[in-house]
Amino acid sequence: MKSAIARGLLAIGAVFLRPEQPFTWASGIKSPIYTDNRLILTAPEVRDMVEAEIAETVRREFPGCEALMGTATAGIAHAAIAAHLMGMPMGYVRSGSKDHGRKNRIEGKLTRGEKVVVIEDLISTAGSVVTTVEALREAGAEVLGVISICTYGMERGIHTLEAANVRAVSLTDIDTITAVAVEDGYISEADAKRVLAFRDNPIDESWRNASE
């Protein structure tokens, strides 16, 4: 299923690989990969596959789950659709508290001790999803883990999750995506080496010469 998800994301342009003309992150880091999983929402066939797999992963990996919580903003729709498929409550966590009304950070009913799973679209450095987990824990939830559609598998992200004692499961990953991309002719094997070198050390731009 990892390969099927990867193939779907590549087909709709939700994952775009461009080692020769890297994208620039807000941090200034040059990246050969760009991911926009919001595009899944406008591609019904891929959307059905992804949401069904999220639901199946919740059942398989976190059978005690009582509610899904989406990350703001990209994880909200995926959490909502998967929760609908499962007949399960759903809410989401804002990046910050509202400055009006009840000033909620967590939207949707959440009871103390409730077992929840966080739905995220992408894990890179894992900072934002760990912040979401911490907000839920502070509110009294028992966070069983995180399900993301894709992970870059960066060392920093892995360490961040481990330090916060967060278990994360992804539907697909950068290794699978690059393998499928080579197989389907999106990139060359040399470009795949560059993408994986970026994963191993994103700060050092020597990844651009990794295939030489």
Protein Blocks (a to p, Z undefined) as FASTA:
>chain_A
ZZmmmmmmmmnopaccdfklccddfkopacfbdcdfklmmmmmklmmmmmmmmmmmmmmm
mmmbcbdcdddfklmmmmmmmmmmnopacddddfbdcfehjlpabgcjddehiacddddf
bdcklmmmmmmmmmmmmnopacfbdcdfbdehiaklmmmmmmnopacddfbdfklmmmmm
mmnopacfklmmmmmmmmmommlmklmmmmZZ
